[in-house]
Amino acid sequence: MEGYTREADAQLRNRLEGVWHDLVDTGDTAEAIRASAEMLDASPGFLPAQVLAAQVDFAAGENTHVVTRLLPVGDALPTYTASQMLIGRAAERLGDVALAYSAYRAVAARSSLALKRAGELHPRAMEIVSHRLDESLRAQKVDEAQKQLSLLQSWGPSETITLEAARKVALARGDRAAELAAVQEIAARSPGDRTLLERRAELELEVGDPSAGLKIVQDLAARNPQDPAMARKLESAKFRWRLSQLPRDIQEIAAKPELNRGDLAILLYWLVPQVRNSLPTAGRIATDVLDNPHREEIVRVVNLGLMDVDSTQHRFYPGSTLRRGQALRVVVRTLARFGAAACANQNPEGGDICDVSLACGLVGSGEDCEAASPLSGAGGVEILRRSLKLLGGS
């Protein structure tokens, strides 16, 4: 009855204790089985009778039966010592270290033995659950991985294995803010890990503190002055930092997981000075942006001839999904419009957009193009950063 917190009929309690003592003293399993069945018939909610029956199963080596019988008891009364101790012992026999640890941990405050076993099993239990999380992610079962992460966070919230797991799940979900929180903690424990520092810098620039991200890249570039890749990252970091000085709603667009047509027009206006400072050469009307809070930006881009309007419906469709290939074609058109030397002989309207973008220097290789893929805010910002460099900016 230890740890049982529900009210129980005195006769049931007395009978249970008598049968249990007989079971321990004489091994009378037959009487224990009969008595537990009678008590459950009389009072189905009397959970100690379930524990008594499970003790008989345990003595008989029926460990699976023990776990099956007592898991609902553990769910109903997680601090019921006798039930959780029995689950823990049976789970250990079955080799289920994580379940055993969970059971012992639930009653560790009440039982010195449970506390001892939980401490001994903790590292292995954490490792097993971490492996289960990895398997779930490999199978693209992100929700299942989240359940395993919740276990790790309840068992060892500040342990490195938990932080690594949180980072993996955040990456699978595309949750950059959660990934940043994990990377910040991990990087603080491994200050010399350049890969971690670079990833933290990327995330800080995208969704965190851009000044902190720029400082990390500046420090890495200073320590690696001959590294051309780091020099390029420093250029990109400076651009992202400048982006952080723009209005908040523009920053939010730049952080979106997927851009639409309206988003691209807005980013073109704010990030490319030539677009913002040039006078339109046409007077096209887009009836579906008249009430748009960014009407001015979209109309400017349209009337510079950088993005099209449906000539019959006079609609721009600002909310339409944008593909990388479509965005690259707009940016190549922008480069041609403002005289980028690298694109002087390129036709943005004809040919394969990946080949044209590669020739202009907007993408590093044909594999980087991914014309049919959606375009993220970060991806759009990077394309526009490269376009500015081709236009003579930085």
TAFEN-V718342 format. One record per residue. RES is the residue in one small letter. PSI is psi as a letter, one per 20 degrees, with the letter a starting at -180 (* if undefined). OMEGA is omega in degrees with one decimal (NA if undefined). NEAR is the number of other C-alpha atoms within 8 Angstrom. Layout:
res=RES psi=PSI omega=OMEGA near=NEAR
res=RES psi=PSI omega=OMEGA near=NEAR
This chain:
res=m psi=i omega=-176.3 near=5
res=e psi=p omega=177.9 near=6
res=g psi=i omega=179.9 near=9
res=y psi=o omega=-169.9 near=10
res=t psi=i omega=-178.6 near=5
res=r psi=q omega=173.9 near=4
res=e psi=q omega=179.4 near=4
res=a psi=q omega=177.3 near=7
res=d psi=p omega=-175.9 near=6
res=a psi=h omega=179.6 near=6
res=q psi=g omega=177.8 near=6
res=l psi=g omega=179.9 near=9
res=r psi=g omega=-178.4 near=9
res=n psi=g omega=-179.9 near=8
res=r psi=g omega=-179.7 near=8
res=l psi=g omega=-177.3 near=13
res=e psi=h omega=177.7 near=8
res=g psi=g omega=-179.7 near=8
res=v psi=h omega=-179.0 near=11
res=w psi=g omega=178.6 near=10
res=h psi=h omega=177.0 near=8
res=d psi=h omega=179.8 near=10
res=l psi=g omega=-179.1 near=11
res=v psi=g omega=-173.1 near=8
res=d psi=h omega=-172.4 near=6
res=t psi=i omega=-177.9 near=6
res=g psi=k omega=-177.3 near=7
res=d psi=n omega=-178.0 near=9
res=t psi=h omega=-178.2 near=8
res=a psi=g omega=179.5 near=6
res=e psi=h omega=179.8 near=8
res=a psi=g omega=178.9 near=14
res=i psi=g omega=-179.0 near=11
res=r psi=g omega=-177.1 near=8
res=a psi=g omega=-179.3 near=10
res=s psi=h omega=178.8 near=13
res=a psi=g omega=-179.8 near=9
res=e psi=g omega=-178.8 near=8
res=m psi=h omega=179.0 near=12
res=l psi=h omega=175.1 near=12
res=d psi=g omega=-178.0 near=7
res=a psi=h omega=-176.4 near=6
res=s psi=n omega=-175.5 near=7
res=p psi=h omega=-179.0 near=8
res=g psi=j omega=-179.7 near=5
res=f psi=n omega=-171.0 near=10
res=l psi=h omega=176.9 near=8
res=p psi=h omega=176.0 near=9
res=a psi=h omega=174.1 near=12
res=q psi=g omega=178.7 near=12
res=v psi=g omega=178.0 near=11
res=l psi=g omega=178.4 near=13
res=a psi=h omega=179.6 near=11
res=a psi=h omega=177.5 near=13
res=q psi=h omega=175.5 near=10
res=v psi=g omega=177.0 near=11
res=d psi=g omega=-178.5 near=12
res=f psi=g omega=179.0 near=12
res=a psi=h omega=-179.5 near=7
res=a psi=j omega=-179.5 near=6
res=g psi=j omega=-179.4 near=6
res=e psi=m omega=-171.4 near=9
res=n psi=h omega=177.8 near=12
res=t psi=h omega=177.8 near=8
res=h psi=h omega=179.0 near=9
res=v psi=g omega=-177.0 near=15
res=v psi=g omega=-179.3 near=11
res=t psi=g omega=-177.9 near=8
res=r psi=h omega=-169.3 near=10
res=l psi=i omega=178.4 near=14
res=l psi=g omega=176.0 near=9
res=p psi=h omega=177.4 near=8
res=v psi=g omega=178.3 near=11
res=g psi=h omega=177.5 near=12
res=d psi=h omega=-177.9 near=7
res=a psi=g omega=-178.2 near=6
res=l psi=n omega=-173.6 near=8
res=p psi=i omega=179.8 near=10
res=t psi=j omega=176.6 near=10
res=y psi=o omega=-168.7 near=13
res=t psi=g omega=-174.5 near=12
res=a psi=g omega=-179.8 near=10
res=s psi=g omega=-176.4 near=11
res=q psi=h omega=177.3 near=16
res=m psi=g omega=-178.9 near=12
res=l psi=g omega=174.7 near=12
res=i psi=g omega=-179.2 near=15
res=g psi=g omega=-178.8 near=14
res=r psi=g omega=179.9 near=9
res=a psi=g omega=179.5 near=14
res=a psi=h omega=176.6 near=14
res=e psi=g omega=177.1 near=10
res=r psi=h omega=-179.6 near=8
res=l psi=i omega=-179.0 near=8
res=g psi=j omega=179.9 near=6
res=d psi=n omega=-174.6 near=9
res=v psi=h omega=-177.3 near=12
res=a psi=g omega=178.5 near=11
res=l psi=g omega=179.0 near=10
res=a psi=g omega=179.7 near=14
res=y psi=g omega=-179.6 near=14
res=s psi=g omega=-179.1 near=10
res=a psi=g omega=179.5 near=12
res=y psi=g omega=-177.3 near=15
res=r psi=h omega=-177.5 near=10
res=a psi=h omega=-176.5 near=10
res=v psi=j omega=-177.4 near=16
res=a psi=h omega=179.6 near=13
res=a psi=i omega=-176.8 near=7
res=r psi=h omega=-172.5 near=8
res=s psi=p omega=178.6 near=9
res=s psi=h omega=178.3 near=8
res=l psi=g omega=178.0 near=7
res=a psi=g omega=178.2 near=13
res=l psi=g omega=-179.4 near=13
res=k psi=g omega=-177.6 near=9
res=r psi=h omega=177.9 near=10
res=a psi=g omega=178.7 near=13
res=g psi=h omega=-179.7 near=7
res=e psi=h omega=-175.7 near=7
res=l psi=i omega=-171.5 near=10
res=h psi=g omega=-176.1 near=9
res=p psi=g omega=-178.3 near=7
res=r psi=h omega=178.7 near=9
res=a psi=g omega=178.4 near=11
res=m psi=g omega=-179.5 near=13
res=e psi=g omega=-179.0 near=9
res=i psi=g omega=-179.0 near=10
res=v psi=h omega=176.6 near=12
res=s psi=g omega=177.4 near=14
res=h psi=h omega=177.8 near=8
res=r psi=h omega=177.8 near=10
res=l psi=g omega=179.2 near=14
res=d psi=g omega=179.8 near=9
res=e psi=h omega=178.8 near=8
res=s psi=g omega=179.5 near=12
res=l psi=h omega=177.4 near=12
res=r psi=h omega=178.6 near=7
res=a psi=j omega=-179.8 near=6
res=q psi=k omega=175.8 near=6
res=k psi=m omega=-171.7 near=9
res=v psi=h omega=179.4 near=11
res=d psi=h omega=177.1 near=6
res=e psi=g omega=177.0 near=9
res=a psi=h omega=178.4 near=14
res=q psi=h omega=177.7 near=10
res=k psi=g omega=178.6 near=8
res=q psi=h omega=177.6 near=12
res=l psi=h omega=178.7 near=14
res=s psi=h omega=175.8 near=8
res=l psi=g omega=-179.6 near=9
res=l psi=g omega=-178.5 near=13
res=q psi=h omega=177.3 near=10
res=s psi=h omega=-177.3 near=7
res=w psi=h omega=-176.7 near=7
res=g psi=m omega=-171.1 near=9
res=p psi=h omega=-175.4 near=9
res=s psi=j omega=-178.7 near=7
res=e psi=q omega=-177.2 near=7
res=t psi=h omega=-179.4 near=7
res=i psi=h omega=177.2 near=9
res=t psi=g omega=179.3 near=14
res=l psi=g omega=177.3 near=14
res=e psi=g omega=178.7 near=10
res=a psi=g omega=178.6 near=11
res=a psi=h omega=178.6 near=12
res=r psi=g omega=-179.2 near=13
res=k psi=g omega=-179.2 near=9
res=v psi=g omega=178.6 near=13
res=a psi=h omega=179.0 near=12
res=l psi=g omega=179.5 near=10
res=a psi=h omega=-179.9 near=9
res=r psi=i omega=-175.1 near=7
res=g psi=k omega=-178.7 near=7
res=d psi=n omega=-174.6 near=9
res=r psi=h omega=179.7 near=10
res=a psi=g omega=178.0 near=9
res=a psi=h omega=177.9 near=10
res=e psi=g omega=178.8 near=14
res=l psi=g omega=-179.5 near=14
res=a psi=g omega=179.2 near=8
res=a psi=g omega=-177.9 near=12
res=v psi=h omega=177.6 near=13
res=q psi=g omega=-179.4 near=9
res=e psi=g omega=-177.9 near=9
res=i psi=g omega=-178.4 near=12
res=a psi=h omega=178.7 near=12
res=a psi=h omega=179.6 near=7
res=r psi=i omega=179.7 near=6
res=s psi=m omega=-171.9 near=7
res=p psi=i omega=-178.7 near=7
res=g psi=j omega=-176.7 near=4
res=d psi=o omega=-175.7 near=8
res=r psi=h omega=-179.6 near=6
res=t psi=g omega=178.5 near=6
res=l psi=g omega=-179.5 near=10
res=l psi=g omega=179.8 near=11
res=e psi=g omega=178.7 near=10
res=r psi=h omega=178.0 near=9
res=r psi=g omega=179.6 near=13
res=a psi=g omega=179.2 near=13
res=e psi=g omega=-177.0 near=10
res=l psi=h omega=177.0 near=14
res=e psi=g omega=-179.2 near=13
res=l psi=h omega=-178.0 near=16
res=e psi=g omega=-170.7 near=10
res=v psi=j omega=-176.1 near=11
res=g psi=c omega=-179.9 near=9
res=d psi=o omega=-176.7 near=8
res=p psi=h omega=178.8 near=13
res=s psi=h omega=177.8 near=8
res=a psi=g omega=178.9 near=10
res=g psi=g omega=178.7 near=15
res=l psi=g omega=-179.9 near=14
res=k psi=g omega=179.4 near=8
res=i psi=g omega=-178.3 near=11
res=v psi=h omega=177.4 near=14
res=q psi=g omega=179.4 near=9
res=d psi=g omega=179.6 near=8
res=l psi=g omega=179.0 near=9
res=a psi=h omega=179.1 near=12
res=a psi=h omega=179.3 near=7
res=r psi=i omega=-178.2 near=6
res=n psi=m omega=-172.2 near=8
res=p psi=h omega=-178.7 near=8
res=q psi=j omega=-176.3 near=4
res=d psi=o omega=-177.9 near=8
res=p psi=h omega=179.2 near=7
res=a psi=h omega=179.2 near=6
res=m psi=h omega=176.1 near=11
res=a psi=h omega=177.9 near=10
res=r psi=h omega=178.4 near=8
res=k psi=h omega=178.2 near=9
res=l psi=g omega=175.8 near=12
res=e psi=g omega=-179.3 near=9
res=s psi=g omega=-179.6 near=10
res=a psi=g omega=178.1 near=13
res=k psi=g omega=178.8 near=9
res=f psi=g omega=179.1 near=10
res=r psi=h omega=178.3 near=11
res=w psi=g omega=177.7 near=12
res=r psi=h omega=176.7 near=8
res=l psi=h omega=-178.2 near=9
res=s psi=i omega=178.5 near=9
res=q psi=i omega=179.7 near=6
res=l psi=r omega=178.1 near=8
res=p psi=q omega=-173.0 near=7
res=r psi=h omega=-177.2 near=6
res=d psi=h omega=176.5 near=6
res=i psi=h omega=176.4 near=11
res=q psi=h omega=180.0 near=11
res=e psi=h omega=176.0 near=8
res=i psi=g omega=-178.4 near=11
res=a psi=i omega=-179.6 near=12
res=a psi=i omega=-176.4 near=11
res=k psi=q omega=177.8 near=10
res=p psi=h omega=177.1 near=9
res=e psi=p omega=178.7 near=9
res=l psi=q omega=170.2 near=16
res=n psi=a omega=-177.0 near=11
res=r psi=g omega=179.2 near=12
res=g psi=g omega=179.8 near=12
res=d psi=g omega=-179.1 near=10
res=l psi=g omega=179.2 near=11
res=a psi=g omega=-179.0 near=12
res=i psi=g omega=179.0 near=12
res=l psi=h omega=176.0 near=13
res=l psi=g omega=-178.0 near=11
res=y psi=g omega=-172.6 near=14
res=w psi=h omega=-173.9 near=10
res=l psi=i omega=-179.4 near=8
res=v psi=o omega=-175.8 near=11
res=p psi=h omega=-179.5 near=8
res=q psi=h omega=178.1 near=7
res=v psi=g omega=-175.9 near=12
res=r psi=h omega=-172.3 near=9
res=n psi=i omega=-177.9 near=6
res=s psi=q omega=176.1 near=6
res=l psi=p omega=-179.8 near=5
res=p psi=q omega=179.5 near=8
res=t psi=j omega=-179.5 near=7
res=a psi=r omega=-179.3 near=7
res=g psi=l omega=-178.3 near=6
res=r psi=q omega=179.1 near=8
res=i psi=p omega=175.2 near=8
res=a psi=o omega=-172.4 near=11
res=t psi=h omega=-176.1 near=8
res=d psi=j omega=175.4 near=11
res=v psi=j omega=-176.0 near=11
res=l psi=h omega=179.3 near=7
res=d psi=j omega=-178.7 near=6
res=n psi=p omega=179.9 near=7
res=p psi=i omega=178.2 near=4
res=h psi=k omega=-178.8 near=7
res=r psi=g omega=-175.9 near=10
res=e psi=g omega=-178.7 near=6
res=e psi=g omega=-177.4 near=10
res=i psi=g omega=-179.5 near=13
res=v psi=h omega=178.2 near=11
res=r psi=g omega=-179.2 near=12
res=v psi=g omega=179.7 near=14
res=v psi=g omega=-174.5 near=12
res=n psi=i omega=167.7 near=12
res=l psi=i omega=178.1 near=12
res=g psi=j omega=-177.1 near=9
res=l psi=h omega=175.9 near=11
res=m psi=q omega=-171.3 near=9
res=d psi=q omega=171.3 near=7
res=v psi=q omega=176.4 near=11
res=d psi=o omega=-172.2 near=8
res=s psi=h omega=-179.8 near=6
res=t psi=g omega=-178.6 near=4
res=q psi=i omega=-176.6 near=5
res=h psi=l omega=-179.6 near=11
res=r psi=q omega=-179.5 near=12
res=f psi=h omega=-177.1 near=11
res=y psi=m omega=-175.2 near=8
res=p psi=h omega=-177.6 near=10
res=g psi=j omega=-177.3 near=7
res=s psi=q omega=177.8 near=8
res=t psi=q omega=-178.9 near=8
res=l psi=p omega=175.2 near=12
res=r psi=q omega=-178.5 near=11
res=r psi=g omega=-179.4 near=13
res=g psi=g omega=178.3 near=13
res=q psi=g omega=-179.9 near=9
res=a psi=g omega=179.0 near=12
res=l psi=h omega=179.1 near=12
res=r psi=h omega=177.8 near=12
res=v psi=g omega=-177.6 near=11
res=v psi=h omega=175.6 near=12
res=v psi=h omega=176.6 near=13
res=r psi=g omega=178.2 near=11
res=t psi=g omega=179.2 near=9
res=l psi=g omega=178.8 near=13
res=a psi=h omega=-178.3 near=12
res=r psi=h omega=-175.3 near=7
res=f psi=j omega=166.5 near=8
res=g psi=k omega=175.4 near=9
res=a psi=p omega=-175.4 near=12
res=a psi=h omega=-176.9 near=7
res=a psi=h omega=-177.3 near=9
res=c psi=j omega=-173.8 near=12
res=a psi=h omega=-176.3 near=8
res=n psi=j omega=-178.2 near=5
res=q psi=p omega=177.9 near=9
res=n psi=o omega=-177.1 near=7
res=p psi=i omega=-175.7 near=12
res=e psi=i omega=-176.4 near=6
res=g psi=r omega=177.8 near=6
res=g psi=r omega=179.4 near=8
res=d psi=p omega=-174.9 near=6
res=i psi=h omega=178.0 near=12
res=c psi=g omega=178.2 near=11
res=d psi=g omega=179.9 near=9
res=v psi=g omega=-178.3 near=13
res=s psi=h omega=177.8 near=14
res=l psi=g omega=179.5 near=12
res=a psi=h omega=179.7 near=10
res=c psi=h omega=-176.9 near=10
res=g psi=j omega=178.7 near=10
res=l psi=h omega=176.7 near=11
res=v psi=q omega=-176.2 near=10
res=g psi=h omega=179.3 near=7
res=s psi=r omega=178.7 near=7
res=g psi=h omega=-179.0 near=10
res=e psi=h omega=-178.9 near=5
res=d psi=i omega=-171.9 near=7
res=c psi=g omega=178.9 near=11
res=e psi=l omega=-170.6 near=10
res=a psi=h omega=-175.6 near=10
res=a psi=i omega=-176.1 near=7
res=s psi=q omega=172.4 near=8
res=p psi=q omega=-179.9 near=10
res=l psi=p omega=176.6 near=13
res=s psi=r omega=175.8 near=12
res=g psi=g omega=179.7 near=13
res=a psi=g omega=178.6 near=11
res=g psi=g omega=178.5 near=8
res=g psi=g omega=178.9 near=13
res=v psi=g omega=-179.7 near=10
res=e psi=g omega=176.8 near=9
res=i psi=g omega=-180.0 near=12
res=l psi=h omega=175.7 near=12
res=r psi=g omega=179.2 near=11
res=r psi=h omega=-180.0 near=10
res=s psi=h omega=178.4 near=11
res=l psi=h omega=178.5 near=11
res=k psi=h omega=178.6 near=9
res=l psi=h omega=178.1 near=12
res=l psi=j omega=176.8 near=11
res=g psi=j omega=177.4 near=7
res=g psi=a omega=178.8 near=6
res=s psi=* omega=NA near=7
